[in-house]
Amino acid sequence: MRRTGGVGRPWAAWAALAAAGLLALAACSLRPVKLGAVLPLTGAYAPYGTSMERGALLAAKLVNATGGIDGRRLEILVKDSASSEGRAAEAFQELVERDHVPAVVGGCTTGEALAMAPVAERFRRILFSPSASAPQITEAGGFVFRNWPSDDIEGQTMADFAAYTLHATQALVLSERNPYAAGIGGVFSQRFCKDGRTCKTVLFQRGQAPSEVMSEAAAELEHCQVVFIAGYGEDLAPVLGALRAQDPRPPVLSVSALAEGTLLKGKGAVFDGILFARPAYDPEGGNPAASEFAAAYAANYGREADIYAAHAYDAVKILAEVMSKGDLRAEAIRSGLLALRNYPGASGLTSFDANGDAVQPFQVCIVQGGRAVPLKSVMDTVLPGVQQRVEALRFGR
């Protein structure tokens, strides 16, 4: 009996250890899958960052409601860049070293994305920007992705619109001094200045007195037929207000940074009538994913979604789609993103080229009543008047 009992106790102990091991394994399998997010929740670019945070968290909520990632809950660890490039880079490194995330959604601005890119390359972790658009991002590294198209496409779209739809021959670029504005303003100028067309550029600082900007641009305003103003939306409002007081006032073209919903509603008439290009996010235009996203966003936050929320939402959904294949390492996620083709998201179909750039078409919009309205939907009532203004300025009528 003693012999039998002596043998039984070790087997019982082994059975208990095995059971504990199985329980630990089960618990391990239920640990959340973590992604990082570095966004400007305070500071100058907080309107964009707040919108993106909502979109990213909504995506995680919906992923979890449909089973998560192989039964594991998706968790987004959000850090505030405070609209600082240096802080963005520090936050990225913290998420990698302390939280061991394989990918980070962020780089709201071009400056923040470029600051985080070397950290992403050093640690070989994914940086996925929903909004950084400058051409320099293309060469920022093999682990840098974005689902917002390059400014090359946007700048060329607006230059072609000015030249071939509005028939302008002289343009003025008013460009804020930052990498984003310099990139897209440069693309516009290079594309527009062909076949005898000319373009002048006047630079201004964030916070510079609007009267001073208008004074520096006065000589060029006398001769141009369109103005292309580049910069971040909140920074452009004072200059746009001063520009509206010009007589005669040429048509104003601008950038997709105006498309942040709170900004458009808050500034009212300052932005009304401005034409700009943005990726084709149109929840009323027949894209079921966009309609579903817009409805879920309104139900969760009690407000209308904007294009920045849509791109952050898609960024998280795309990463979840790739990670659901079973390999959560950054290298595998990178391979999965490069292999992705025509993901049907709220912001349209998304694929990535070899540089991690999304290739998506742009649509021209006009600001009306605090909303971005696709120009195609109001073409007959809006476009003739804009063309007539250009013609009058061009021929001195």
C-alpha positions as CSV (number, residue, x, y, z in Angstrom):
1,M,0.0,0.0,0.0
2,R,2.8,2.4,0.9
3,R,4.5,1.6,-2.5
4,T,1.3,2.1,-4.4
5,G,0.6,5.3,-2.5
6,G,4.1,6.6,-3.1
7,V,3.8,6.1,-6.8
8,G,0.3,7.6,-6.9
9,R,1.4,10.9,-5.3
10,P,4.0,11.8,-7.9
11,W,1.5,11.0,-10.7
12,A,-1.1,13.1,-9.0
13,A,1.4,15.9,-8.8
14,W,2.3,15.6,-12.4
15,A,-1.4,15.6,-13.3
16,A,-1.9,18.7,-11.3
17,L,1.1,20.4,-13.0
18,A,-0.2,19.3,-16.4
19,A,-3.7,20.7,-15.6
20,A,-2.1,24.0,-14.4
21,G,0.0,24.1,-17.6
22,L,-3.1,23.7,-19.7
23,L,-4.9,26.4,-17.7
24,A,-1.9,28.7,-18.2
25,L,-1.8,27.9,-21.9
26,A,-5.5,28.7,-22.2
27,A,-5.0,32.0,-20.3
28,C,-2.1,32.8,-22.5
29,S,-4.2,32.3,-25.6
30,L,-6.7,34.7,-24.2
31,R,-4.3,37.6,-23.7
32,P,-5.2,40.6,-25.9
33,V,-3.5,41.3,-29.1
34,K,-2.0,44.8,-28.7
35,L,-1.5,47.5,-31.2
36,G,0.0,51.0,-30.5
37,A,-1.3,54.4,-31.6
38,V,0.6,57.7,-31.4
39,L,-1.7,60.6,-32.2
40,P,-1.9,64.3,-31.3
41,L,-4.6,64.4,-28.7
42,T,-3.4,67.8,-27.5
43,G,-1.7,70.7,-29.1
44,A,-2.1,72.3,-32.5
45,Y,-3.2,69.1,-34.4
46,A,-5.5,67.7,-31.7
47,P,-8.7,68.0,-34.0
48,Y,-7.1,65.5,-36.4
49,G,-5.7,63.2,-33.7
50,T,-9.0,63.1,-31.7
51,S,-10.9,62.2,-34.8
52,M,-8.4,59.4,-35.6
53,E,-8.4,58.1,-32.1
54,R,-12.2,57.7,-32.3
55,G,-11.9,55.9,-35.6
56,A,-9.2,53.5,-34.4
57,L,-11.0,52.6,-31.2
58,L,-14.3,52.1,-33.1
59,A,-12.5,49.6,-35.4
60,A,-11.1,47.7,-32.4
61,K,-14.6,47.6,-30.9
62,L,-16.1,46.2,-34.0
63,V,-13.3,43.7,-34.5
64,N,-13.8,42.4,-30.9
65,A,-17.6,42.2,-31.5
66,T,-17.0,39.8,-34.3
67,G,-14.6,37.4,-32.5
68,G,-11.4,39.5,-32.2
69,I,-8.2,38.1,-33.7
70,D,-8.5,34.3,-33.5
71,G,-10.6,34.7,-30.4
72,R,-8.3,37.2,-28.7
73,R,-9.4,40.7,-27.9
74,L,-7.8,43.5,-29.9
75,E,-6.5,46.3,-27.6
76,I,-5.3,49.7,-28.8
77,L,-2.7,51.4,-26.6
78,V,-3.0,55.1,-27.3
79,K,-0.3,57.7,-26.6
80,D,-0.5,61.4,-27.0
81,S,2.2,63.0,-29.2
82,A,1.1,66.4,-28.0
83,S,1.6,67.6,-31.6
84,S,5.3,67.2,-31.1
85,E,7.6,65.3,-33.5
86,G,10.1,64.5,-30.7
87,R,7.4,63.3,-28.4
88,A,5.9,61.1,-31.2
89,A,9.3,59.4,-31.7
90,E,9.6,58.8,-27.9
91,A,6.1,57.4,-27.7
92,F,6.7,55.0,-30.5
93,Q,9.8,53.7,-28.8
94,E,8.0,53.3,-25.5
95,L,5.2,51.2,-27.1
96,V,7.8,49.0,-28.7
97,E,10.1,48.5,-25.7
98,R,7.6,48.5,-22.8
99,D,4.5,47.1,-24.5
100,H,6.1,45.0,-27.3
101,V,3.6,46.0,-29.9
102,P,4.4,44.8,-33.5
103,A,2.7,47.8,-35.1
104,V,1.8,51.4,-34.3
105,V,-0.9,53.5,-36.0
106,G,0.2,57.1,-36.2
107,G,2.1,59.8,-37.8
108,C,-0.8,62.2,-38.0
109,T,1.4,64.8,-39.6
110,T,4.2,64.4,-42.0
111,G,6.6,65.7,-39.4
112,E,5.5,63.2,-36.8
113,A,5.7,60.3,-39.3
114,L,9.2,61.2,-40.4
115,A,10.3,61.5,-36.8
116,M,8.9,58.0,-36.0
117,A,10.1,56.3,-39.2
118,P,13.8,55.9,-38.1
119,V,12.6,54.3,-34.8
120,A,10.3,51.9,-36.8
121,E,13.3,50.9,-38.9
122,R,15.7,50.5,-36.0
123,F,13.3,48.2,-34.1
124,R,11.8,46.7,-37.2
125,R,8.2,47.5,-36.2
126,I,5.3,48.6,-38.4
127,L,4.5,52.4,-38.5
128,F,1.1,52.7,-40.2
129,S,0.0,56.3,-40.9
130,P,-3.6,57.1,-41.6
131,S,-2.8,60.6,-42.8
132,A,0.8,61.5,-43.4
133,S,0.9,62.4,-47.1
134,A,4.2,64.1,-48.1
135,P,6.2,62.5,-50.9
136,Q,9.1,62.0,-48.5
137,I,7.1,59.2,-46.7
138,T,7.6,57.0,-49.7
139,E,11.3,56.7,-49.0
140,A,11.0,56.7,-45.2
141,G,11.7,53.0,-44.7
142,G,10.6,49.4,-45.4
143,F,8.4,49.2,-42.3
144,V,6.5,52.5,-43.0
145,F,3.1,52.2,-44.5
146,R,0.2,54.6,-45.1
147,N,-3.3,54.3,-46.4
148,W,-3.5,58.0,-47.2
149,P,-2.3,58.6,-50.8
150,S,0.8,60.7,-51.4
151,D,0.6,64.4,-52.0
152,D,2.0,63.7,-55.4
153,I,-1.4,62.5,-56.4
154,E,-3.3,65.3,-54.6
155,G,-1.1,68.1,-55.8
156,Q,-1.3,66.9,-59.4
157,T,-5.1,66.5,-59.1
158,M,-5.5,70.2,-58.0
159,A,-3.0,71.5,-60.5
160,D,-4.8,69.7,-63.4
161,F,-8.1,71.0,-62.1
162,A,-6.8,74.6,-62.1
163,A,-5.3,74.2,-65.5
164,Y,-7.7,72.1,-67.5
165,T,-11.1,72.6,-65.7
166,L,-10.8,76.2,-64.6
167,H,-8.5,77.2,-67.5
168,A,-6.2,79.3,-65.3
169,T,-2.8,80.4,-66.6
170,Q,-1.4,82.1,-63.6
171,A,-1.5,80.7,-60.0
172,L,-0.4,81.9,-56.6
173,V,0.7,79.3,-54.0
174,L,0.4,80.5,-50.4
175,S,2.4,77.9,-48.4
176,E,2.8,77.5,-44.7
177,R,6.4,76.8,-43.7
178,N,6.2,73.1,-42.8
179,P,7.1,69.8,-44.6
180,Y,3.5,69.0,-45.5
181,A,2.8,72.3,-47.1
182,A,6.1,72.5,-48.8
183,G,5.7,69.0,-50.3
184,I,2.2,69.5,-51.7
185,G,2.8,73.1,-52.8
186,G,5.9,72.1,-54.7
187,V,4.0,69.3,-56.5
188,F,1.2,71.7,-57.5
189,S,3.7,74.3,-58.8
190,Q,5.7,71.8,-60.8
191,R,2.6,70.3,-62.4
192,F,0.9,73.6,-63.1
193,C,3.8,75.3,-64.7
194,K,3.6,73.8,-68.2
195,D,2.5,75.0,-71.6
196,G,3.1,78.7,-70.8
197,R,1.4,78.7,-67.4
198,T,3.2,80.4,-64.4
199,C,3.0,80.0,-60.7
200,K,4.5,82.1,-57.9
201,T,4.9,81.0,-54.2
202,V,4.6,83.1,-51.1
203,L,5.6,81.5,-47.7
204,F,4.1,82.3,-44.3
205,Q,4.6,81.2,-40.8
206,R,2.1,79.6,-38.5
207,G,0.6,82.4,-36.4
208,Q,1.9,85.2,-38.8
209,A,-0.4,88.2,-39.0
210,P,-2.8,87.7,-41.9
211,S,-2.4,91.3,-42.9
212,E,1.3,90.8,-43.2
213,V,0.8,87.7,-45.4
214,M,-1.6,89.6,-47.7
215,S,0.9,92.4,-47.9
216,E,3.7,90.0,-49.0
217,A,1.3,88.4,-51.5
218,A,-0.2,91.6,-52.8
219,A,1.8,91.9,-56.0
220,E,1.1,88.3,-57.0
221,L,-2.6,88.6,-56.1
222,E,-3.0,91.3,-58.7
223,H,-2.1,88.9,-61.5
224,C,-3.2,85.4,-60.5
225,Q,-6.4,83.7,-61.5
226,V,-6.4,81.0,-58.7
227,V,-4.9,80.8,-55.3
228,F,-3.7,77.4,-54.0
229,I,-3.2,77.6,-50.2
230,A,-1.3,74.8,-48.4
231,G,-1.0,74.0,-44.7
232,Y,-2.9,72.6,-41.8
233,G,-6.6,73.6,-41.6
234,E,-6.5,75.5,-38.3
235,D,-3.5,77.5,-39.4
236,L,-5.1,78.4,-42.7
237,A,-8.3,79.9,-41.2
238,P,-6.9,83.4,-40.4
239,V,-5.2,83.7,-43.9
240,L,-8.3,82.5,-45.6
241,G,-10.3,85.1,-43.7
242,A,-8.0,87.9,-45.0
243,L,-8.1,86.4,-48.5
244,R,-11.9,86.6,-48.6
245,A,-11.6,90.4,-48.1
246,Q,-9.6,90.8,-51.4
247,D,-11.4,92.5,-54.3
248,P,-11.5,90.9,-56.8
249,R,-11.0,87.6,-55.0
250,P,-9.7,84.7,-57.2
251,P,-11.1,81.2,-56.6
252,V,-9.3,79.5,-53.7
253,L,-8.1,75.9,-54.0
254,S,-6.7,74.1,-51.0
255,V,-5.7,70.8,-49.4
256,S,-7.3,67.8,-47.9
257,A,-6.2,69.0,-44.4
258,L,-9.4,71.0,-44.5
259,A,-11.5,67.9,-44.4
260,E,-11.5,67.5,-40.6
261,G,-15.2,67.7,-39.7
262,T,-15.0,69.7,-36.5
263,L,-12.8,72.2,-38.2
264,L,-15.2,72.8,-41.1
265,K,-18.2,73.2,-38.8
266,G,-16.3,75.4,-36.4
267,K,-15.0,78.0,-38.9
268,G,-18.3,78.3,-40.9
269,A,-18.2,80.8,-43.7
270,V,-14.4,81.1,-43.7
271,F,-14.1,77.9,-45.6
272,D,-17.3,78.0,-47.6
273,G,-16.7,77.9,-51.3
274,I,-13.1,76.5,-51.1
275,L,-12.3,73.7,-53.5
276,F,-9.9,70.9,-52.5
277,A,-9.2,67.3,-53.3
278,R,-9.4,64.4,-50.9
279,P,-9.5,60.6,-51.1
280,A,-12.9,59.3,-52.2
281,Y,-14.6,58.8,-48.8
282,D,-18.3,59.2,-49.5
283,P,-20.7,57.4,-47.2
284,E,-23.6,58.5,-49.4
285,G,-22.0,57.5,-52.6
286,G,-22.6,53.7,-52.8
287,N,-19.7,52.3,-50.7
288,P,-21.3,49.9,-48.2
289,A,-18.2,49.9,-45.9
290,A,-18.3,53.7,-45.8
291,S,-22.0,53.8,-45.0
292,E,-21.6,51.2,-42.2
293,F,-18.7,53.0,-40.7
294,A,-20.5,56.4,-40.8
295,A,-23.5,54.9,-39.1
296,A,-21.5,53.1,-36.4
297,Y,-19.4,56.3,-35.7
298,A,-22.6,58.4,-35.3
299,A,-24.1,55.8,-33.0
300,N,-21.0,55.6,-30.8
301,Y,-20.0,59.2,-30.7
302,G,-23.1,61.2,-31.6
303,R,-21.4,63.1,-34.4
304,E,-20.6,62.9,-38.1
305,A,-17.5,61.0,-39.0
306,D,-14.8,62.7,-41.2
307,I,-12.3,61.3,-43.6
308,Y,-9.5,61.2,-40.9
309,A,-11.6,59.0,-38.7
310,A,-12.3,56.8,-41.7
311,H,-8.7,56.3,-42.5
312,A,-7.7,55.5,-38.9
313,Y,-10.6,53.1,-38.8
314,D,-9.4,51.4,-41.9
315,A,-5.8,51.3,-40.7
316,V,-6.8,49.3,-37.6
317,K,-9.1,47.0,-39.6
318,I,-6.4,46.3,-42.2
319,L,-3.9,45.4,-39.5
320,A,-6.4,43.2,-37.8
321,E,-7.2,41.5,-41.2
322,V,-3.5,40.8,-41.7
323,M,-2.9,39.6,-38.2
324,S,-5.8,37.3,-38.3
325,K,-3.7,35.1,-40.6
326,G,-2.1,33.8,-37.5
327,D,1.4,35.4,-37.3
328,L,1.6,38.4,-35.1
329,R,5.3,39.3,-35.7
330,A,6.1,42.6,-37.4
331,E,7.9,40.9,-40.3
332,A,4.9,38.8,-41.1
333,I,2.6,41.8,-40.8
334,R,4.8,43.6,-43.2
335,S,4.6,40.8,-45.7
336,G,0.8,40.6,-45.3
337,L,0.4,44.3,-45.9
338,L,2.5,44.2,-49.1
339,A,0.4,41.2,-50.3
340,L,-2.9,42.9,-49.6
341,R,-5.1,43.7,-52.6
342,N,-8.2,45.8,-52.8
343,Y,-9.2,45.7,-49.1
344,P,-12.8,47.1,-49.1
345,G,-12.6,49.8,-46.4
346,A,-14.6,52.9,-45.4
347,S,-12.1,55.0,-47.4
348,G,-12.3,52.8,-50.5
349,L,-10.3,50.0,-51.9
350,T,-6.8,49.8,-50.5
351,S,-3.7,48.1,-51.8
352,F,0.0,48.9,-51.1
353,D,2.8,49.3,-53.5
354,A,6.4,48.1,-52.8
355,N,7.1,51.3,-50.8
356,G,4.1,50.9,-48.5
357,D,2.1,53.6,-50.2
358,A,-1.6,53.3,-50.8
359,V,-2.7,54.1,-54.3
360,Q,-6.2,55.7,-54.3
361,P,-7.9,58.2,-56.5
362,F,-8.8,61.7,-55.3
363,Q,-12.1,63.6,-55.8
364,V,-12.5,67.3,-55.9
365,C,-14.8,68.7,-53.2
366,I,-16.3,72.1,-52.3
367,V,-17.0,73.3,-48.8
368,Q,-20.7,74.1,-48.4
369,G,-22.4,74.9,-45.0
370,G,-19.5,73.4,-43.0
371,R,-19.4,70.1,-45.0
372,A,-17.2,68.7,-47.7
373,V,-19.4,68.1,-50.7
374,P,-18.2,66.1,-53.8
375,L,-18.1,68.6,-56.6
376,K,-19.6,66.1,-59.0
377,S,-22.9,66.3,-57.0
378,V,-23.2,70.1,-57.4
379,M,-21.3,70.5,-60.7
380,D,-24.0,72.3,-62.7
381,T,-24.6,74.9,-60.0
382,V,-21.1,75.6,-58.8
383,L,-18.5,75.1,-61.6
384,P,-19.8,77.6,-64.2
385,G,-19.5,80.5,-61.7
386,V,-16.0,79.5,-60.7
387,Q,-14.9,79.2,-64.4
388,Q,-16.4,82.7,-65.1
389,R,-14.4,84.2,-62.3
390,V,-11.2,82.7,-63.6
391,E,-12.1,84.0,-67.1
392,A,-12.8,87.5,-65.9
393,L,-9.5,87.7,-64.0
394,R,-7.6,86.2,-67.0
395,F,-8.9,88.6,-69.6
396,G,-9.4,91.7,-67.3
397,R,-13.2,91.8,-67.5
